[in-house]
Amino acid sequence: MKNKFKNIAVSFSFIIVIFGFMTANIIVPDKEFSYGERRRLAAIPGFSADKLLKGDLSDEYEKYILDQFVFRDTFRGLKAFGKYYLFNQKDNNNIYIINGRIEKMEYRLNEKSVLYAAEKLNEIYEKYLADKNANYAIIPDKGYYMAAENGYLTIDYDRLTKIMSSNIKNIKYIDLADSLSIDDYYKTDIHWRQENIIKIADLLLNKLGNDVKASDNKYISNKLYPFYGSYYGQAALKLKPDEMYYLTNKTIEDAVVFDYQSNEFGRVYATELFGGMDSYDVFLSGAKPLVAVYNENCKNNKELLLFRDSFGSSIAPLLLEGYSKVTLIDLRYIATDLLSKYIDFSQEQDVLFLYNTKILNNSSMLK
């Protein structure tokens, strides 16, 4: 009798749970974005006979259900907690955590990708930059400073640097690795901290041939909190968020930003974007194909052409001290062949290619 009652109770509970989740998934409205994962969630797929016959409809519907399942973030957190703390696994979906610092494993150097990046720099130099003061620098990812010593796989940084230096012509190399440390990066994000890279701005300005230093100026440090970086949601755990600081002075406050895509003027810092999909967009409003920053207080007429990824958004304001104009070019969003339509390469210009190692190891995104 007891076993019969127990079986009934278990079966009834199971049915309640199943129907409860089913009802909740029907009632709860779909979400357009996942702020934790920093991506757009799958929407309910449209029906077509062609997709049904090819089997695409079932695949799309499966992705939709997985993305819109109620308590999805809670289950992701439970999975991560189990992997890290119950089963003592070193990573969860290639995300690992050391002393509150989150990093994503980038393993196996893609030599073809690095070679393509080197050829892309050569192509741009030969097409637009002949006889200009052209330099390139590589920003190590956090794994460079924390992976190997903690037993995690990582790419061969020495080999990456060697491939670049052996194949790049006419463009000088600026070494940043020894001037940075793990403390110069956010704990929950991929990027470096602006308040910690004044020394890098000084190094770059010096190597580019400037007499001025970013450190010669006094800055006001402005705090934004809490900053949940791009790795925070991927870790799926309740960790301490970062504090974000952005630096201002008269040069930066007076600078004017022109966005070629929207054809609009703006300011260096878009603080209204903090707390949105990606709070790092505070710096120059995030990823843009082509942006020009004008320093009306500069005494020279020199321009810096900064070929960059997202790291460039936070260091560009610090480089303004040496230039009347800094043009930021993101080749992930604009094709090389289109550059001459927007940039007059006959002007006096210094050139800096500034890319982090993850971009170089996945350089097919450079157009």
ZIZI-V91633 format. One line per field, one symbol per residue. phi: phi as a letter, one per 40 degrees, with the letter a starting at -180 (. if undefined). Layout:
phi = ???
This chain:
phi = .cccccccccccccccccccccccccccccbcbbcccfaccccdcccaccccccgccccccccccccbccfdccccccccdcccbccfccabfgcbbbfgcbabcbbgcccccccccccccccccccbbdgccbbbabccccccbbcdcbgbcacccccdccccccbcbgbccbcbdccbacccbccbbccccdcbbcccccccdcccgcccbcccbcbccbbbacbccccccccgbcbcccbbbbbbacdccccbbbccccfbcabcbbccccgcdacccdcfggcacabbbbbccccbbcbbcbcabccccccdccccdbacabbbbbccbacdcccccbbcccccacbbcbbccccccbccccc
